[in-house]
């Protein structure tokens, strides 16, 4: 996706005009520090940075004048970078060319208006290490029956359970992107066989024994001892793993989901685990988040639950801002951006 006709430095009437970057980050763990903002401004003397998070919150509360002040800022915005977006952003920001979303999954912001617009959407591509480590935390805990051992520990009992040896087991990856390839590298270090699905499986992939198109779902489910879900949530993947699919898995197999909760039918999973048609599951994503206290998942046997934090790491904002600054340089130079989302496929 090229931008040289928009703000390219050579031969453009806009080459001296400001580039208005809008930030929207809540205070807390994911707050953009003053140092990070300075790094954004240092990319070019043309960069103008405005933090609209206070105005976005004020507008939602109906505070007088907030909408008008926010409209004035959005009317000249070229780039939007943040978690929180004001209502009707696309129509209120006629000069908007690019949105940098701070997460890997973009299903929450891919509105019909954004899809229909010429605005470029990029996602964060900084998740390979932490999510692959989370996947293998689940894999190892499930293989070593940690749920049973921890329950026994709380009861002051010694519980002997035969562990699963990973060597020569098959790990199936649904969605072989950058994270999936990181998972495959770790799996190979344990001597596992790795198979995967990928929407466009052309090319060669290190550490993967077999790559299938999306239609190879059944093969992965039936062959794998561990099934790892790393798919975006789209119309094609919503409720992809239901009762029929779970019945295809080996009774001794494990299901791990670190992507989006809407991909797995939670009621079907609960039933499969209760009936011991599946050995266990590790879930970091749920249909409703945070997971409600009355969800039956909490009391389902042989399940490990984490609060959708597989993608977190202490230096998340630093890495995110580094990618954004790289993209900002590319944007100014009219080069392809990192992490562009294909709005047709929604990932």
N, C-alpha and C positions, 0 to 999 in steps of 0.2 A: 504494500500500500504506500504510494508515493504522495509526498506533500509539497514538492518543489513549486507547484503552481499556486500553492496557498501562501507559504511564507518563506520560500527559498531565498537564500541570500543573494543569488546572482540574477540580475535582470528583473527583479520584482519591485514594484512600487511600494510594497509593504515591508521591504527589507529593513527599514529603519523604524517601523512602527513597534510599539510595545507588544509583548506577548503576555496576555493576561491569564495567569494561572490561578484557579480557584481551589482552595483547600477546604476539606470538611472532615475533620477527625475529632472524635469525642475525647474528652479528658480521660486519663486512666492508662491502662497498659498499652493501648494503641494510639497514644497521643503523639502528634508530631512536635518534636522539640524545636526550640529556636535554632539550635545548631543545624538540624536537618533542613529547616527553612532557609538558612543562610547558604547551604550547599545547593539548594535549588536556584537561588538568586545568582549564585556564582557561575552558573552555566553560561549566562549571557547578560550583558548590561541591559538588554531589552526586556528581561523577565520582570514582571510585576506580580507579586504574590498577595492574595487576599484570602484571609481565613473567614469563611462565612458560617461556620458551625454555630456561633451564638445567634446569628440572624435566622438560620434554619430552625433552631429550637424556638426562638421568639415568635416566628411566624406560625409554627404549629400550635403555640399557646394562644395565638390570636392577639398578641401585643400590638398596640397601635403603632403604625408607621413601619413595622418590620417588613411587611410585604413590599412596600414601595422602595425601601432602602435596598432590599435584596434584588428587586427588579432592576434597579440602576446598575448594580454590580454585574448581574448576569447578562445584561444587555451588551456588554463588551467582552464577555468571557470567551477565550479561545480554547482553554484546556480545563477540564474538571478532574480533580484528583481527591478521592475520599470515599468513605463508607456511606455517609449520609447524603441523600440528594433531596433537594426541595421538590415540592409538587410541580408537575408540568415543566420540568427542567428543559426539555427539548424545545418547547415553544417559547420559553422565556429567555433562552440563550441563542439567538439567531446566528451568532458568530462562532458558536461552538464547533470545533473540528475534531476533538479527541477527548475521550474519557478514559482515564487510567483507573481501573477498579483494583482495590487493594487485596482481593481474595482470588483464589484459583477458580472457584465456581461462580459463574455470572448469571445463573438462572433467575436470581432475585431482581436483577435490574434490566433484563432483556425484555423490555416492554415492547408492544407493537410499534409504538412511536419511535423508539430507538432503532428497532430493526429496520423500519422503513426509511430512516434518515440516512444521510451520507456520513454521519459521524463515525469515526473509527473508535472501536472499543478494544482496549487491551486489558489483559488480566495479569495478576502476579504470577511469576514463574520462579518461585523461591522455596518450593515445598518439598523437593525431592528427598532431602536428607531427613528432615523431621518426620515426615509421613511414612517413609520407608522404615524408619526406626520404630514408629508406632505399630506398623503392620507386624514387624517381627517381635515386638513386645507381646502382641496378641498371639502370634504363632507359637512362641515359646511357652507362654502361660497356659495356652490350651493344650499343647503337646505334653506338658508336664503336670497337667491337671491341677493348676494352682488354685482354682476355685474350690475344689474339694479340700485341698490342704489348708487353705485359709479358713474355711468353715470349721475344719477339725481343730485348727489352732485356737480359734475363739472358744471352742468347747474343751480346750485342754486335753485333746485326744491325739494319738498318733494314728494316722490313716494311711495305710500303704495302698498305692494305686500304680498299676503298671504304666509307665510313660510311653509316649509315642516317639519313636526315633525318626528324626527328619531325614536322615540319609536315605536316598533312593525313593523318598516320597515325591508325589507330584503336586506342584503348586500351580494353580490356575489363576491367571490374571485377566479380569474383565476390564479392558481399557488400557492398552499398552502405550501410554504416553511417557513423558519424562519420569513421572513418579513410578510408573510400572516398571520401567527399565532399571530404576534404582532398586526396586524390590527384587527384580530378577538377579541383580548382581549379588545381593545378600543371600538369596536362595541358593545360588550356585556355590557359595562358600560353605554351605551346609551339605553339599552333595545332592541337592534336589534336582529333579527334572522340572522344567518350567515350560508351560504352554500358555498361550494368551490369545485373546481376541483384540483386533484393532480394526476400526472402521475402514481404514485404507491401508491394508497390510503390505503394500509394495515395499521392497527393499530388504536389507538384512539387519537383524537385531542381535547384538552380542548377548550372550547368557540366556537366550531363549531357544528352546529346542524346536518349538513349533508355533507359528503365528497363523491364526485363522481370521477370516473376516467376521463381522458381527454375527453372521448366520451360523458360526461355529459354536454358539453358546452351549448347545446341548452336549457337544463333544467335551467342552471344558468341564461342565458340571458332572458328567458321568465319569470322567477320567481322574479328576482331581481329588486329592486328600485334603487340600486347603484351597478354598476359593476366595480370592481377594477382589472386592469390588472397588474399582477406581474410575468409575464412569461419571460423566456429567449428568445432571437431571434434565432430560429433554422429553418430548412427547413419545419418543421411541423407547426410552429407558424407564419411564414411570411405571412402577409396579412390575418391572421386568422379572423379578424373582418372587414368584408366588407359589401356591401349593403345588402346581404341576412341576415347576422347576426344582423345588426342594425335594420332591419325590425322586427326581433323577439322580440326586447326589447319593454317594455311598453313606450307609448308616454310620460309618466311622469317620466321616468327613466333617470339616469345620468350615463355617462361613464367617468372613470378616468384611465389614463394610466401613470404610473410612472416607466415603465420598458424600452422598446425599441420601437422607432417610427415605425419600419417596420412591427409591428404586426397589426396596424390599417391602413385601406385604408382611407387616409385623405380626398380624394375627396368625398368618400361615406359619411364620417362623416359630412363634410361641407354641403352636400346636405340634410342630415337628419336633421341637426340643422336649416337650412334655411327653410325647409318645416315643421318645428315644429313636426317632427316625433320622436324627442328626446328632453328632457327638457333642457339638458345642458351637458357640458363636462369640465373636467380638464385635461390638458395635460402638462407633463413635459418631454416628449420624442417625437422626430419627425423623419421623414424619412431622412430629410436633416438637419444637425445641424452645426452651429446655424441656427434657422429658418430664411429663407430669408426674407428681408423686403417686398418683393412683394407677399409673401404667402397670399392666401385668408383666411387662418385661423385667421389672425390678425383682420379681420373685420367680422368674423362670429359671430352671436348673441349667447349670453349665453355660452360663452367659457372663461375659465381662462387658461392663458398660463404662464408657468415658464420655464427658460432656462436650463432644464435638471440639476437642482441642488438639487433634492430631497435627494440625498445621501450625501450631504455635511454637515459638522459640524466643529466647530472650532478646535476640537481635533482629526480630522480625521487621520493625520499622526501619532500622538501618539498612537492611538488605532490600526492602521494598523501595526505599528512597534512592538507593543506588541504581536499581533498575529504572526507576522513573527518570533520574538524571541522564542515564544512558539514552533512554527513549527521547528525552527532551532535546538532546544534542542531535539525534537522528531526525527528529521532527523539524528542527530548524534547518538541517542540511538537506531535507527532502528525501531521506533514506527510509527503508523499511523499518517498522517498529518491532520490538520484541514483545511476544505474547499477544499478537492480534487474534481476536475472536472472530471466527467465521460466523456471521450472524445468520446465515442460512442453516447451518448445522447446530448453532447455539453452543459452540465450544471452540 
